Amino acid sequence: MIQLLARCAAFARGVADYAGRRAIGATVFVALGALLEGFGIVLLIPLLATLMNGSDALPWPDGLPNPLTGLEPGQSLALILLAFAVIMVLRLAVLWRRDTLLAALQIGFVESHRRMIARGLAAARWESLTRLGHARVTHILSADIQRCGAGVHFLMQGSVALFMLSIQIVLAFLLSPPLAALAVGLMALGALLLSLLLKRALGAGTQVSQSNMAVMTSLGRFLGGMKMAMSQNLQGRFVAGFERDLATSAERQITFMGQQTLMRGVWALLGAGVGAAVLLIGYAVLGLSAPVLIALLLVLARISGPAATLQNGLQQIAYSLPAWEALKSLEHDLGHARAEQSGPVSVTPPTGTVVLDTVVYRHRTDDGEASGGVHGISLKIEPGEIIGLSGASGAGKTTLADILAGLLSPQSGTVSIGGRALTADLAPAWRDRVAYVAQDPVLFNDTVRANLSWVGSDIDEAAIRHALSLVGADPLIARLPQGLDTVVGENGALISGGERQRLALARAILRRPSLMILDEATSAIDVAGERAVLLRLLEQTPRPTIVMIAHRAETLSLCERIVTVIEGRVTSDRREGTVPLGSAA
Ligand SMILES: Nc1ncnc2c1ncn2[C@@H]1O[C@H](COP(=O)(O)OP(=O)(O)OP(=O)(O)O)[C@@H](O)[C@H]1O
């Protein structure tokens, strides 16, 4: 139980860290709202006394001037009602301000964590990103973070309720200390018993998190594997798995809601019991006057509302805790995944010869074992050179390309560009000068124009058309119903594999890179088409350095040098006179 409360407190600290000084403004309005509510109830005593016995019968503290002295009952009533109306209007304004401040805090909290994660993802090292898991990130950024938002809402509602509760308890003590003590004691006992159920709320939260995550994973597989499934008529398997996960998730959520409803019911019963006991003792034992007794009952009725809110809030926070802890663990992982930059990022991108000196990079398996990668590679690449990277599957070509692109930093050995060591500080500037085209390029579900101009801010239509003609995509654009403004579908599903690759190449050209890495980037284009595209790429002036990972001999035949990767090591073979060298970028 103490451990659970400590976890709730950690959540509250997280919210307070975000809220900072904004919380002070919200707290002031929360307190004002509670005070005004209290005043409203206190006014009931003169109101009821005047209605029942006339204003002279009003119990009034000695030494304080009574504004109702000497007034007719009708005048007293009007004065009290006027004061009541003023308090209600003030309360309305205060509550409106309080709730907008609290809503801004809640929404801001969710958005700030979303931003933090997006920035964390953008700043993370590539090798760490590949291990994060899409389903985990998507789930945390959507479902979990919403639950954290709900947790914040309940935390704030709980704080409001706590204020209200304190004010009402003070009022109750002013009206009748023994009865107030009895009522508060009974409620505290009830709250203690019900709080034992907090653990169940936490368990339900964990289970709901797990099942929602399973739904997300299942959905990701469903969408990603649809073609594979449909082509073998296996989509029913996806649906069955998805429905199973949905059913588990729904069942767990309903169980939690059932617990909540039960708690609310028990709490209402407890409130009614306390009210009855107070009425009985107040009337039969203490002989309290009717106005005081009615006001006391009203105060107690008001106490049970915030008390139930507080208790429900605690339950909801316990339910949100697993989501909050998942969010913090992702932020923690992203903190560790952050590329280390010792100083300000250099703004001048490096240019010149790329030199790898006994570079080692071993991948790590999930249990920390070294696996694959490259072992002691030394290589020199002159600006404008055209290099083919060949080798068997798993030999280490992509790893080498990732090192050249500054995506992976060597675990030993060095990489330098134009004599400048490619440190974590310099890598982002170097990547400004790199264009990477993968075999399965990423295309957004957007127009050709949007897909191509995404890589820069100063890309005009002329540049787009020039790049498209270099990659031989002008016939495609002429054929598309809206030309450059045709939407290409999710990941380019509405065009062919070769057409997708041509668009990705055009996008890379638009970056005007110093180094182009083509990882099987033309493999889906027919041999003659591929040759024409590559020849046009090689004729660019200034010409970027091009590193082509390829298996086809026809593709490699255009390279000046073939670097063969064998089990993480390289052998280099210069092929004289293959392609004339243009002026280098
Ligand atoms: N993220 C990773 N975690 C663990 N091992 C990895 C990881 N990425 C690659 N490897 C391993 O490193 C080795 C080299 O992989 P790499 O992708 O560089 O090969 P490749 O030559 O590009 O292969 P292919 O031609 O099949 O794409 C392989 O044994 C691979 O299993």
The ligand as an SDF file (V2000), in Angstrom:
LIG
                    3D

 31 33  0  0  0  0  0  0  0  0999 V2000
   20.1660   -4.5070  -35.6300 N   0  0  0  0  0  0  0  0  0  0  0  0
   20.8550   -5.6590  -35.6710 C   0  0  0  0  0  0  0  0  0  0  0  0
   20.9740   -6.3950  -34.5680 N   0  0  0  0  0  0  0  0  0  0  0  0
   21.6830   -7.5460  -34.5720 C   0  0  0  0  0  0  0  0  0  0  0  0
   22.3430   -8.0160  -35.6520 N   0  0  0  0  0  0  0  0  0  0  0  0
   22.2460   -7.3240  -36.7970 C   0  0  0  0  0  0  0  0  0  0  0  0
   21.5020   -6.1110  -36.8680 C   0  0  0  0  0  0  0  0  0  0  0  0
   21.5860   -5.6230  -38.1360 N   0  0  0  0  0  0  0  0  0  0  0  0
   22.3550   -6.5070  -38.8150 C   0  0  0  0  0  0  0  0  0  0  0  0
   22.7480   -7.5160  -38.0180 N   0  0  0  0  0  0  0  0  0  0  0  0
   23.6110   -8.6330  -38.3950 C   0  0  0  0  0  0  0  0  0  0  0  0
   24.8150   -8.0920  -38.9110 O   0  0  0  0  0  0  0  0  0  0  0  0
   25.2060   -8.7890  -40.0620 C   0  0  0  0  0  0  0  0  0  0  0  0
   25.3820   -7.8290  -41.2210 C   0  0  0  0  0  0  0  0  0  0  0  0
   24.1180   -7.3140  -41.5300 O   0  0  0  0  0  0  0  0  0  0  0  0
   23.9160   -6.3120  -42.7550 P   0  0  0  0  0  0  0  0  0  0  0  0
   22.4940   -5.8850  -42.7360 O   0  0  0  0  0  0  0  0  0  0  0  0
   24.9440   -5.2640  -42.6830 O   0  0  0  0  0  0  0  0  0  0  0  0
   24.1840   -7.2770  -43.9700 O   0  0  0  0  0  0  0  0  0  0  0  0
   23.9920   -7.0300  -45.5380 P   0  0  0  0  0  0  0  0  0  0  0  0
   25.2650   -7.4040  -46.1750 O   0  0  0  0  0  0  0  0  0  0  0  0
   23.4830   -5.6750  -45.7960 O   0  0  0  0  0  0  0  0  0  0  0  0
   22.8620   -8.1040  -45.8640 O   0  0  0  0  0  0  0  0  0  0  0  0
   21.7270   -8.0900  -47.0150 P   0  0  0  0  0  0  0  0  0  0  0  0
   22.4130   -8.1290  -48.3500 O   0  0  0  0  0  0  0  0  0  0  0  0
   20.9940   -9.3470  -46.7450 O   0  0  0  0  0  0  0  0  0  0  0  0
   20.9070   -6.8600  -46.7720 O   0  0  0  0  0  0  0  0  0  0  0  0
   24.1770   -9.8750  -40.3020 C   0  0  0  0  0  0  0  0  0  0  0  0
   24.6740  -11.0610  -39.7550 O   0  0  0  0  0  0  0  0  0  0  0  0
   22.9800   -9.4050  -39.5240 C   0  0  0  0  0  0  0  0  0  0  0  0
   22.2340  -10.5020  -39.0400 O   0  0  0  0  0  0  0  0  0  0  0  0
  1  2  1  0
  2  3  1  0
  2  7  2  0
  3  4  2  0
  4  5  1  0
  5  6  2  0
  6  7  1  0
  6 10  1  0
  7  8  1  0
  8  9  2  0
  9 10  1  0
 10 11  1  0
 11 12  1  0
 11 30  1  0
 12 13  1  0
 13 14  1  0
 13 28  1  0
 14 15  1  0
 15 16  1  0
 16 17  2  0
 16 18  1  0
 16 19  1  0
 19 20  1  0
 20 21  2  0
 20 22  1  0
 20 23  1  0
 23 24  1  0
 24 25  2  0
 24 26  1  0
 24 27  1  0
 28 29  1  0
 28 30  1  0
 30 31  1  0
M  END
$$$$
